[in-house]
Amino acid sequence: MLLGVDVGGTFTDAVLADAGRIVTAKASSTPDDQSRGVLDAVRAVLARAGVDARDITRFAHGMTVSTNALLEGHAARTVLVATEGFTDVVELGRQARPDLYRLCVARPAPIVPAERRVAASERMGPDGVLRALQDPDGVAAEVAAHAPESVAVVFLHADRHPAHERAIGQALRARLPGVHVSLSHEVVGTFREYERAATTEIDAGLSPLLAAYLTRLARRTEDAGLPPVRIMQSSGGLTDAGRAAEHAALTVLSGPAGGAAAAALLAARGEHPDLLCFDMGGTSCDVCVVEGGEARQTAGREIAGRTIALPMVDIHTVGAGGGSIGWRDPGGALRVGPRSAGAVPGPACYGRGGTEPAVTDANVVLGRIGGTELAGGLTLDRAAAEAAVDALAAQVGLDRIACAEGIVRVANAEMVRALRVMTVERGVDPRRFALLAFGGAGPLHACALAEELDMTTVLVPRAGGVLSALGLAAADRRATEQRTVMLRGDALTDAALREVADDLAGRARAALGEDDADVREVFAARYAGQAHELTVGPLETPGAAALRAAFDAVHEERYGFADPDAVLELVTVRATAVVPGPPVDLAAGAGAEPPQRTSRRVVFDGAAHDAEVLAGDLPPGLELAGPAVCELREATVVVPPGWRGHVDAAGTLALRRETAAP
C-alpha cells in the first residue's frame, strides 16, 4: 500500500493507493511545523481508507521547507571558505540586472555576509595544482571562531580537481563535529564558479534547517508506525531522507516536482502524451511541460532570485493561488497576489477570521464554489466571502459581482503569463498541447486559461485536487551524477564518451544503492565559441556521431538553424540512475458511486446562468455540457458555456471547446 503526502501553502494532501482503490484526504497545513500537518493528513486518509499505518509499505513526501526558507530569507548561520581572492564571487554574481529598466531593484543578499567569508591559501588551475593548500587546520580554526552551524567550501576548479576541498572538508569535520559541511564538488560537480558557489552556499545554508525538519518528521512517523519516509527531489525522483538532509539544495522544488511526476504518469498512460500542466493551489501556481510522456528538465534555474545549478524539473511559479489576496494599488487598479491568506486564517470563506478577499472568495461570490463543506473539512462561510469582496469593491468603485469577476480575471492574467513563459516565449505553440489542470483551485480556472491561449482541450484527473501527492506515491527513485568534461574536436570520441558515462553511471547507481538500476544519460553541448549549452539525450545509439546529429536537430528546433560544419563541444555529461516507482491503477474505484445532481446560479461574463452541479465521483462514460460545475472530493471543476466534457475509463474528465476563439 502506497502513501504520498504533499505539503502546500494552504493544505497538506494525502493519497493512499493499492491494487483496488485510490483514497484521498486533505488537512490544513501547519507552517510553524509542517510535520504536524503531514501527520494530520496521514491520519485523515488512513481513517477514510479504514486501514492501519502498519499496512503502508512505502511513504513518499514532498514539502516546501527548502523553498519557504529561500523565499523568506531564512538560513543556518553559514561560513564560506573560498580560494584566496575569490571569497566574494557570489556577491559579484554575473553583473546582470534582474530588471533592465528598474535600476533600484537589487538581487537578494548572499546567504553568507562578508564578515563570515574565509580565504584559503590554495590555487587549482584547469590542469591541476598551481599553489598547494596551506594550513587546512588553521583555516578550520578560523572558521570555528565564527561559531557556524554550516560551512560551504568552494575552491576554483574543484569540479575537476577536488583534492583541496576534500582536505579542508576533513579538517573542518574533525574540528567541528556536528556542523554541516557542503563541498562544491559533491554538491554540483560542474564548472562555472559563480553558479557552483551560489548552489553550494544555498546547500549549506538550508541543509541544517531541512535536517531538523526531517528529524521531527521521522520521530512523528515512527511513533505513528509508518515506514521510513522518502523525499521528492527537484529532479522529480525520490531519495532517502538522509541524502535529502545532507543536500537540501536537491529539494528546493520538492513539492511542485510531485505534480510533474504525476502529470508524466498520466501522459504516458493516456491519449495525450504532450501536456501543458497547470497546478494551482492555495498559495501559488506552478506550470510545467510534459512532452512525449516526460516532464521537461533543466540543468538549473533561479529560485527567489538565487541561482541553483542542479538538474530539476523545469517549473515556472507565480504567486497566484486560491488564497491570493485581491487589493487596490496606489493608482486605483485592482491587483491580486502575491500575498496570500495562507493556511491561517485562509480566505474569508473558510470562516477562520480572514477578512481580505481572496480568489477563492471571489469564486464563492460568483457561485462557482457552493455547497456547505470545503476540502479539508472546512465549512463554507458565504457571508464572510461576500463581506470581504464588498470591502474591496467599495475601494475600487465596482459592484460585488464586477469586483469578484475582476479578481478572477486578474489572477487568470498572472497564470496565463506563466503559461506563456513556458510555451510561447520558448517558441512552443500551446495549441498543440492539452491543458492538464490540477491542484485544489486549478480546475476552477482551466477553461478560461485555455480560451486565452486558444487551446481546445482541458484534462482534469479524478484525483486532480491531490495529484501531486498521487505523483509522490508512484514516483521513481533517482540519483544523478554530473561532470564537466569539455571535449571537442578529435578528443570527442566514442571511447571518451563511454568512459565518462560509465564512470558517472557507476557513481549514480552507488548513490542510489542499486547496482542494477537503469541509467539515463544526457549531454550538454554547444558549438565551439557559444556561451551556453543545449541538452540532448538520452540517445538511442550512444556515440559521438549520434550526439552530433541530435544536437544539430535540437539547435535547429530551438533557434531555427543548425551548423553541421561547426566544431561541437561536449560540456557536461549527466547520468541518472532510476528505479521505477510501483504501479498505480489510475482507474481504481472510478465511478463507484453516481454523483448527486442539483443546480445553482453561476456567473459567467457578468451574466448569471443556471448551471448543472454534479457532486461526487464522475463515472466513466459520463457526458456533460456547460454551464456546469463538478464538485469533486478535493477540487471543483467549472465548465463554462461552449464547453463539453467526457469522462474516460480512468475517471479523467476531458473538456473540449465547441466554439473557436474569435
N, C-alpha and C positions, 0 to 999 in steps of 0.2 A: 504494500500500500504506500503510495507516494504522497508527500506533503510539500506544498510550496507556499511560502509566506512572503509577501511583498509589502514593504513599508512605503506609504505615500505621505504627502504633507497633511492630508486630512484623514484618510482611512488607511488601515492596515488590512490587506486582503489575504485570505487563506483559501487554498484549494486542496481537496483530498481526492485522489484518483486511484481506482483499482480496476480490475478487469471488467466490472459491470456497471460502474457509475462514476459520475463526477459530482462532488459535493462542494459547495462554496459557502463562504461566510465573510463578513466584514466586522471590524471593530474600530473604534476611534483610535487614531494614532496618539502616542504619548511622547511629545517632543523632548521632554526633560529626560526620558529614558526609554528609547524605542523598544527595549526588550520587554517592557510591561505590556505594550500594545501587541507585540508579537504573541505573547502567551495568551492575551485576551482573545485574539483571533483564532489561535490554535484551539483553545477550549470551546469556542463557539462552533468551529467546524467539526470537532470531534463529537460534540453533543448533537449536532444536526445529523451526523452520519451514524450515531449510535455505536461508536467504536471506542476502544481504549488507546491511549498513547503508545502502549507497547505493541500495538498492531502495525505501527508505522515502520516501514523498512528503510525509507530514505527521506531526509528532511533537507530541503534547499531553501535558501534565504537570499532575498535581495533587499538592500537597505540604502538609506541616504545619509549615513553617518559621515562618510568622507565628503560627499557633495555638500552637505549643510555646513560642515566645517570650513570648506573653501569659500562658500558664499558668504558666510558670516565672519570670516577672517579669524577663525579660531585655530590654534596650532599649539603643539607642545613647545616648551622652551628649547630651541634648537640652536646648535652651534654649527657653522660651516667651516670645514677645513679644505683649503684650495691651494693650488700651486701659487707660490710667491709671485705677486704681481697680477694675479687673476682672481682675487677674492671678491671683486665687485662685478663679476660677469653677469649675474642675474639682474642686478640693479641697472646695468647698462643696457641689457637686452639687445634688441635688434634696431633700436633707434627709430622705430616706426610708430607714428601717432595712431592711436586707435580710431580717431575721427579726424578726417582730413581738415575740416573747417572749424572744428571746436578746439581751439588752441589751449583752453583751460582744462581739458579732460586729461587726467593722469592715469597711468596704469596702477594697479594695486601695489602697495609697498611690498618689497621682498619679505618672505617669512622670517628670514634671519636679518636683523638690523646690523649696521656696520660694526658696532662695538662687539658683536659676537662672531666676527669672521676672523679666522686664524689662518695665517700664511705658513705653508710648509716649504722648506728649502729643498726643492727637487725639481727635475725637469725631464720629461719624456718628449721625444720627437716622434715623428711618424715611423722611424726605423728603430726606435729603442731609446736607451738611456743617454741623455745629454749631461745630466747632473745627478749624481746618486742622492738618494734620500738621506737627509741629515737629521739625526737625533729624533727618531719617532717617539721615544719615551718622553722627551722634552715637549714635543707637540701635544702629546696626550696630557701632560701635566698642565699645559696652558689651557687646553680645553676644559679640564676638570675645574679650573679656577672659576669658570662661568656657571658652575652647577647646572649642567644641562640635563634635560630629560631625553634628548635625542641628539644625534650627531650626523651630519651629512658630509661625506668625503667626495670631492670632485677634483681630480687631477687631469691635466692636459693629456690627451691621447691614451687615457686609461682604458678606453674601449678596445684598443689593440694591445696595450702593454699594461696590464693591471697589477704588476708586482708591487709598486709603491703603495697603491691603495690597499692591497692586502696587508702589507707590513704595518701601515697606520691603523687599519682595522684591528689587527691583532693587538697592537699596543693599547688602543682605546678600550677594547673589551677586557683586557687584563687590568687596566687602571680603573675602569668604570663599569663593574659588573652590574647588570640590570638596566643599563642605559642602552636604548636602541641605537644601532649604528647602521646607516644606509650607505653602501659603497656604489658609486655611479655605474661601474662596470657590471654589477649584479642587478641593479635596478633597470638600466636602459640597455647598455651594451652596444650602442651605435654612436656614430660621430655627430658632430655639431655641438660645440662646447656649451653654448647657451642653453639649447634645448635639453641636453643631458644634465646640466647643472640645475635648471629650473625644475625638472622632473624629480631629481634626487632630493632637492630641498623640500618639495611637496611630500615625497615619500617619507622623509624623516620627520617632518612636522605633523603628519597625520597618523603615522603608524601607532604611536603610543595611545592616541585617542581611540582608534579602532580596536586596538588590543584590549583596552579597558572595557569597551562595549561588548566585545566578543566574550570576554571573561564573565561578565554579568549574564550574558545570554546563555553561555554554556552552563552556568550554575543553575539558572532557572529551568532550562530544558532538561538537564539531568535530573533535577528534582521532580519534573513532570513525567519522567520515564521515556522521553523522546530520544532517538538516536543522535549521534554527533551531527552537528549542522555543517552543511557545505554552503559556500558563499559564491554568489554570482559575481564574476569579474566583468569589467567594462568590455571585454572581448566577446561576451556572450556565452562563455563556458564557465562551469563550476570549478572551484578549487576548495581544498580543505581550509578550515578556519585558521590553522597555524600559519599557512603560507599567506593568507589574506592579512593576518595581523602583522606579519613580517614586512609586507609590502602593500601598504594601504593605497598607494598610487594605482594599483591594479583594479581598485573598486570604486573609482570616482563616478562611474556610470552604472553602478551595480543595479539600481532599481530599473531604469529605462531599458537596460540590456535584457531583462527578463521578458519585456514586451516584444523586443525584436526577435528573441528566440522563439516565442510563441507564434509570431507572425510568419517566421520562416517555416515553422512546422505546418501551419495552415496552408502556406503557399505550396509546399512540397507535396501535400496530400490532396489539394483541391484543384479546381478548374482554372485558377488564376495564379500562375507562378510569379507574375510581376505585380507587386503591391506597393502602393504609397500608404504608409502606415501612420496613423494619427491617434496618439494616446493622450486623451485629455482627462486629467484627474481633478483633484480639488485645488491644487496649487499651481500646476504648470501644464504645458502641452509639449509633448515630445514627438518629433517627426523622424522617421527613418524610411529607407527604401529597400525593398526586397526584390531582387531580380533573379529569375531562374530558380526560385526557392531558397536563395541565400541572402542573408542580410548584408548590405553593403558595409565594408570595413574601411577604416582609415588608419594610417600609421601614427596619428597623433592629432591633437587639436587644442584649442584654448577653452578652458572652463573657468568661468568667473574671472576672465582676464588673465589667467595663468596658463602657461604652456605645459602640456603633458605629452611627451614623445613616446607613447606606448600604443601598441595595437588595440583598437577598440571599435565597437560598432559605431558607424557614422550616424550620429544622432544630433539633431538641432532642437534646442529647447527655448521656449518663450514663456514669460510669466503670465499666461492666460489659462486659468482653470475655473472650475465651478465656484471656487471660493474667492476669485479675484474681485477686488472692490471697485465699484464704479465711483467716480469723483469728478468734480469740476475743477479745471485748471485755472490759473490766474487770468487767462484770456477768455474764460467763459465756456470753453469747449468741454464736451463730455469725454472723459477718459476712463479706461479700465486697466487695472493692474499697474505695475507688477505686484503691488502689495496685496496680500491675501488674508482672508479671515482665518485661514489655517484650520487646525482641528479644534482649537479652543479660542474664542467661542464658536467659530464657524459662521456660516451665513445666518442671517436673521431667522430664516425659516426653520432652522434647527431648534429654535426655542431654548437656546442656552445663553442668552444675553447679548447676542450680536445685534447691533443697531445700524450698521452700514450696509448699503445694498450690494450684494454680490451677484455674480452671473446666475447662480442658482436661484436667488430670489427673483430675478427678472424672469426666468423660465417659469417659476411658480405663478407670477402675476399674469403671464401670457397663457396659462392653462396647460403648458407643456409638461409640467410636473404637477401631479394631483394626488388624489387619494388621501390617506391619513398617515401612512407609515413610510419612512425613508429607509434606505440601506443602512445597515449598522444598528437597527432597532430604534432609530430616532423617530419622533412623532412630528409630522409636518405642522408648522405654525404659519398658516397663510396670512393671518392678520399682521404678524410681525414682518413678513416679507413685503406686504403692501405698504406698511408704515415706513419701512426703510426706503423703498423706491419713491414714495411720495416726498420724503425729505429731500432727496436728490432732485426730483422733478421740479420742486419749488425753486431750487437753486439755479437750474438751467432754463427755467421758463417753459417746461413741457407738461403735458398731462401724464397721468400714470402709465397708460399703455404706450405712448410715444417714448417715454423715458425708458421703460423696460425693453422696448424694441431697440432703442439706441444702445443700451448696454450690451445687448446680444450682438448687434451689428459691429460695434467697436471691437468686442472680443473676437468676433469672426475675422475681422480685418487683420488682427495680430496673428491669428492662426493661419490665414491664407498666406501672409507674408512668410511664415515659417515653411509652409509647403512649397512656396516658390523658391526659397533659398535652396531646397534640396532637389528641385527639378529644373525649373525654367532658368535659374541663374547658373546652372551647370550644363545647359544645353540639352536637357532631357524634357521631352514632351509629356506632361502629366496625363494627357488624354489617352495614352496607351496603357495606363495603369488602372486597376481598380483601387478605390479608396477603402482601406481597412480601418474601421473606426472601433476603438475600444477605450477602456477606462470608464469610470462611472459617468462622466459627462460627454464623452466623445460622440456617442450615437445621437445625442440631442442636437448636435450642430453639423453632423456629417453631410447631410444632403445640401445644406446651404453652402458649405465649403466646396462641395463637388460642383455645384452650379457656377460658383465664382471661377473655377478652373476649367469649366466646360467638360467635366468628366461625367460619364454616364452610368457608372456602376459603383455602388457602395455596398460593402460587406460588413455585417455585424455578427460576430461569433456568438454562439449561445451563452458562453461564459465571458462575454465581452467586458463586463464590469470588473472582472478579476483576471483578465487574460494574462497579465504579467506574472501573476502567481502560478497560473497553469504552465506558462513557459518555464518557470523555475523548476516545477515538478518534473518536467520532461527534458530538461536541458542536458547537453553533453557535458562531460568533464574535459577540461582543456588545460594545456600548459604550452606556452610559446617561448621560444628562444630566438634571438636575432643577433646579427653581426654585420657590421660594415666591412666590406671586402675590397671595394674599389678595383674591380677587374675590368680591363679594357684591351682592345686590340688582340694581339696574339696571346695575351695572358688569359683571355676569356675562352676557355676550352671546356669540353665535356668533362674531362678529368678534374679540372679545378672546381667546376660546379658541383660535381658529385662529392668531392672531398669535403667541401664546406657544408653541403646539405646533409651528408651522412653524419658529420660531427654534431650539427645542430639538432638533427633528429634524435640522436642518442641522448643529448642533454635534455631535450623536451620530454622524452619518454622517462628519463630518470626523475625529472621534476614531478611528473605525473605519478610515478611509481608503477608504471605499466610497461613492461618490456615489449609487449606485443601490440601496443597501441598503433592505430593508423596515424600516419603523419602527412600533413598537407603543407606543401612548400610554396611560398610566393616570393617574388623577386621585385625589388625596387630598382628601376633602371632609368637611364636618360641618354640622350645624345650628348657626346662629349662637348663640353662648353656650356651646357644648360645648368641652371642653378637648382632645379627641383626635379623630383623623380615621379614616375608613374609606376603603379604597382600592377604586375601581371601574374597570372597563375591562379590555381595550380595548372601545370602544363600536362597535357595528355602524354606527350613523349618528351621527358626532360632532356635538355641539351642546349648547347649554345645556339644552334640554328632555330630550334623551336622557340627559344627565348626571343631571338631577334624578330621572328615572324609575328609573335604575339605582341611584342612591344610596338612594332610598326602599326599593327592593326588598332591597338588601343590609342596610340598617338593620333592616328587619323580620325578615329571616332571622337576623341576629345577636342582636338584642335583643327580638324578639317584638312590635315595634310600629314604625310609621312616622308621621311628622307632615308630611303634604303641605302644610300651611299655614305651616310654619316657614320662615324665611329660610335659604337654602342658601349656604354659604360654601365656595368653592373655595380650598384652602390651597396645595397643591403639584401641579405638573404634572411628570410623568416621561416621557421619551421614550427608548426603547431601539432602537438600530439593530441589525439582525440579519442575518447572512449564514448561511443554513442549513448544517449540517455535511454531510459527504459521506454517501451512503447506505451502510448496513451491512446485509448479509444475515444476520439473526439465525439463520436455519436452515442457514447454510453448514456443510456437513460433519456435520450432526446424524445420529447413529446410524451412523456409518461402520463402526464395529466393534461387535459384540454384547458386552454386559457379561458378565463372569465371575460365576457364581453359586456361592455357598457358604452356610454358615450358622454362627451362633455364638450364645452365650447373652448376652442383653441384659436389663438390669434396668429394669422399669417399676413404679413404686409399690411398691417393696420386694419384688417377685416377679420371678424370672428367667424369661424367655421364649426359646424357640427362634426366632430371627429370621432371615429370609432376608437375605443380604447380596449386593448387586449392585455389582460394582466395574467402573468404566469409564463410557463414554458411554451414555446411555439412548436407545434408538432410538424414533422417533415411533411411536405406537400401543401402546407397552408399557403393560400394566396391572399393578398390584401392590396388595397388601393388607398392612396392618400386622398384626403387628410386622415391620418390615423396616428395613434400613439400606442407603442408596445412597451408595457411596463414589465421588464424582465426582473429577475430577482435582485441583481446588483446594478442595473443600468436601465435607462429609459431611451427608447428609440422614437424619434419624431419623423413621421413620413409626411412631407408637405404635399399639397395638391400637385398633380402632374408626375407623381412617382408611384410605382407599383412594386410589390415585393413577393418573393417566393422563398420558402424555407426548404433547404436541401436535406439530404439524408443525415448529415452531421448536426443538423439543427442551426446551421448558419443562415441568417436572413440576408438574401441578395436583393438589393433595391436597385431598380433601373428607372432612369428618367425617360418619360414618354415624350416630352417636348424638348426640342433643341434650344440651346441658348440663342438669344437674338444676336 
